[in-house]
């Protein structure tokens, strides 16, 4: 197979999906598996056995009577576009009543199958229930779109997932190797703690700049950080909760702590959003579970 492919219409879109799956299978190693499309839908489902109490989110396009209807199925790499979708109820009608979670009615996550590209977006909703947001995705390949929300009156939130193809010149890439430290926009972020298969674990991120602790982290989405964790291979979406909420607009830091529930052994990508200097920064980590 040539290292580069030009991705265009239907046949080339298939090449993206299979090429991305090949790259992931080589990268994640033991304990994870590449996603297998469900018949007729192309949606990814977990291939590993896990406790019903720890079943991850984001693997299904429909759950509890709600369906993620992704109107936009394809975008072009490196070019601004608009992503449109709706959440439909059991009768096929667009959902228009949402509870507010972490200061938003809906959180939209877009991640490449190789987990090297990530976007955390907050779309706007029209009166007819259609959500839309501008997005610019850097590389071609197969992506997963996650809608994280709670219908008004529901006790539990949902995370639904659907596939998105990004066309362009494709090159398979692998996530960075596991490391406890990463740098983004001049900030150094260090991770303490690890993930335990089949259990909840604590994760603490410490933010520094120029060798000094950052004690002026600003509130973001009701806390001092927002963490998304995705399992390599099928991109299962983990349940993550901050230990502390932001207080009356006060700054904090340098530590931001979370509790994460990990359904299985394997490799995961952690994406930490934090706000400093009036800008949201995203620090990414590759982590393998403790067996």
C-alpha positions in Angstrom: 0.0 0.0 0.0 1.3 3.4 -0.8 2.0 5.7 2.2 -0.2 8.4 0.8 -3.7 8.2 -0.8 -5.9 10.7 -2.5 -9.3 10.4 -1.0 -12.2 11.5 -3.0 -15.6 9.9 -3.7 -17.1 6.6 -2.4 -14.3 4.2 -3.1 -11.7 6.5 -1.6 -13.8 7.1 1.5 -13.7 3.4 2.1 -9.9 3.5 1.8 -9.8 6.0 4.5 -11.8 3.8 6.9 -9.8 0.7 6.3 -6.5 2.5 6.2 -7.2 4.2 9.6 -8.3 0.8 11.1 -5.0 -0.7 9.9 -3.0 2.1 11.5 -4.9 1.8 14.8 -4.4 -2.0 15.0 -0.7 -1.6 14.7 -0.5 1.1 17.2 -2.6 0.1 20.2 -1.0 -3.3 20.9 -2.3 -6.0 23.3 -5.4 -5.3 25.3 -7.2 -3.3 22.6 -8.8 -4.1 19.3 -9.7 -2.2 16.2 -13.4 -1.3 15.8 -15.6 -3.5 13.6 -18.4 -1.7 11.7 -21.9 -2.9 12.5 -23.9 -4.3 9.6 -25.4 -1.5 7.5 -24.3 1.4 9.7 -20.6 1.6 10.0 -20.9 2.4 13.7 -18.1 1.1 16.0 -18.8 -1.3 18.8 -16.6 -2.6 21.6 -14.9 -5.9 21.0 -13.8 -6.5 24.6 -15.8 -8.1 27.4 -16.6 -5.7 30.3 -18.9 -5.5 33.3 -22.4 -4.2 32.5 -21.8 -1.6 35.3 -18.7 -0.3 33.4 -20.1 -0.3 29.9 -18.6 2.8 28.2 -20.5 5.4 26.3 -20.3 6.6 22.7 -20.2 3.2 21.0 -23.9 3.4 19.9 -25.7 5.8 17.6 -29.0 5.1 19.4 -29.7 4.6 23.1 -32.6 5.0 25.5 -34.9 6.0 22.7 -32.6 8.7 21.3 -30.6 8.7 18.1 -27.8 10.9 16.9 -28.7 12.0 13.4 -25.5 13.3 11.8 -26.6 15.4 8.8 -23.0 16.1 7.8 -21.3 12.9 6.9 -18.2 14.3 5.2 -15.9 17.2 5.5 -12.6 18.3 3.8 -9.3 18.2 5.7 -7.7 21.6 6.5 -10.7 23.5 5.2 -13.4 25.3 7.3 -16.7 23.5 7.3 -20.0 23.3 9.2 -21.1 20.2 11.1 -24.9 19.8 11.4 -26.8 17.2 13.3 -29.9 16.6 15.4 -30.8 14.3 18.4 -34.1 12.5 17.6 -36.5 10.9 20.0 -38.2 7.5 19.6 -40.8 9.1 17.2 -38.1 10.6 15.0 -38.7 14.1 16.2 -35.8 16.4 17.0 -35.2 16.8 20.7 -35.5 20.5 21.7 -35.5 20.3 25.6 -32.1 19.8 27.2 -30.8 20.0 30.7 -27.7 22.2 31.3 -24.6 20.1 32.1 -21.3 21.8 32.8 -22.8 25.2 31.7 -23.9 23.8 28.3 -26.9 22.0 26.9 -24.7 19.8 24.7 -21.0 19.0 24.4 -19.7 17.9 21.0 -16.5 16.0 20.8 -14.8 15.2 17.4 -11.8 12.9 17.4 -9.9 11.1 14.7 -9.8 7.3 14.9 -6.1 7.4 15.5 -6.7 9.9 18.4 -4.2 12.4 17.1 -6.8 15.1 16.3 -9.4 16.3 18.8 -12.0 19.1 19.0 -14.3 20.0 21.9 -17.1 22.1 20.4 -20.2 23.8 21.7 -22.7 24.0 18.8 -25.8 26.2 18.6 -29.3 24.9 18.2 -32.0 26.2 15.9 -35.6 26.3 16.9 -36.3 23.2 14.9 -33.8 21.2 17.0 -30.9 21.2 14.4 -27.5 21.8 16.0 -24.6 23.3 14.0 -21.0 24.4 14.6 -18.1 25.5 12.5 -15.2 23.1 12.5 -11.8 22.8 10.8 -10.3 19.3 11.0 -6.5 19.1 10.3 -6.1 15.6 8.7 -8.0 13.2 6.4 -9.3 10.0 7.8 -12.1 8.5 9.8 -13.4 10.4 12.7 -15.9 9.8 15.5 -18.5 12.5 16.6 -19.8 12.3 20.2 -22.9 14.2 21.4 -22.8 14.4 25.2 -26.1 15.6 26.7 -29.0 15.0 29.1 -32.6 15.4 28.0 -34.7 17.7 30.2 -36.3 15.7 33.0 -34.0 12.7 32.5 -31.9 11.5 35.5 -29.0 10.3 33.5 -27.0 11.8 30.6 -26.2 10.1 27.3 -23.3 10.1 25.0 -24.1 9.0 21.4 -21.6 8.5 18.7 -21.6 8.6 14.8 -18.9 8.3 12.2 -17.6 11.2 10.0 -15.3 10.9 7.0 -12.7 13.7 6.4 -11.5 13.6 2.8 -8.1 14.7 1.6 -4.5 13.4 1.4 -4.4 10.6 4.0 -1.3 9.5 6.0 -1.7 6.9 8.8 -0.3 8.2 12.1 0.0 6.7 15.6 -0.7 8.4 19.0 2.4 9.5 20.9 3.9 7.0 23.4 2.8 7.1 27.0 4.3 9.9 29.0 3.4 11.6 32.2 4.3 15.1 30.9 3.3 17.1 27.8 3.6 20.7 26.6 1.0 22.8 25.0 1.1 26.5 24.1 4.0 27.1 26.5 2.4 25.3 29.4 3.8 22.1 30.9 1.2 19.7 32.2 2.2 16.7 34.4 -0.1 13.7 35.1 0.0 12.0 38.5 -2.0 8.7 38.9 -3.0 6.1 36.5 -5.9 4.1 35.1 -7.0 0.8 36.6 -8.8 -1.7 34.4 -12.4 -2.3 35.7 -12.3 0.3 38.4 -12.4 4.0 39.2 -9.1 5.8 39.6 -7.9 9.3 40.5 -6.0 11.5 38.0 -4.3 14.8 38.9 -2.9 17.2 36.4 -0.5 19.9 37.4 0.0 23.0 35.2 3.2 24.9 35.1 4.7 27.7 32.9 8.3 28.6 32.8 9.0 26.2 35.6 6.5 27.9 37.9 3.1 26.5 39.0 0.1 28.2 37.4 -2.1 29.4 40.2 -4.5 31.4 38.0 -6.4 28.7 36.2 -9.7 30.2 35.2 -13.2 28.5 35.4 -14.1 26.5 32.4 -17.4 24.7 32.0 -18.1 25.0 35.7 -14.7 23.6 36.8 -11.0 24.3 36.5 -10.6 21.7 33.7 -12.6 19.4 31.5 -11.3 15.9 30.7 -12.3 13.6 27.9 -10.9 10.0 27.9 -11.2 7.7 24.8 -10.2 4.1 24.5 -7.8 3.3 21.6 -9.3 1.0 19.0 -13.1 1.6 19.3 -13.0 5.1 20.8 -15.2 4.2 23.8 -16.0 7.3 25.7 -15.2 7.1 29.4 -17.1 8.7 32.3 -15.0 11.3 33.9 -15.9 13.7 36.8 -14.0 16.6 38.2 -13.3 16.5 42.0 -13.9 20.2 42.4 -16.3 22.8 40.9 -15.2 26.3 40.1 -16.2 28.8 42.8 -17.7 32.2 41.9 -15.3 32.9 39.1 -12.3 32.5 41.3 -9.0 31.3 39.8 -7.3 28.1 41.1 -4.3 25.8 40.4 -1.9 24.4 39.7 -3.7 21.1 40.2 -6.9 19.8 38.5 -8.2 16.4 39.7 -10.7 14.0 38.2 -12.1 10.5 38.9 -12.2 8.2 35.8 -13.9 4.8 35.4 -12.0 2.5 33.1 -14.0 -0.5 31.6 -11.1 -2.6 30.4 -7.3 -3.0 30.1 -5.7 -1.2 27.2 -4.5 2.1 25.8 -6.4 5.4 26.3 -6.0 9.0 25.2 -6.8 11.7 27.7 -7.6 15.2 26.5 -7.5 17.9 29.2 -9.0 21.3 28.5 -8.0 24.1 30.8 -8.3 27.8 30.7 -5.4 30.2 31.4 -4.7 33.7 30.1 -8.3 33.9 28.8 -7.6 31.0 26.4 -8.6 27.4 26.4 -5.7 25.0 26.0 -5.8 21.2 25.3 -3.2 18.9 26.7 -3.2 15.3 25.4 -1.8 12.2 27.1 -1.5 8.5 26.1 -2.0 6.2 29.1 -2.1 2.4 29.5 -4.0 0.8 32.3 -2.4 -0.8 35.3 -3.3 -4.5 35.2 
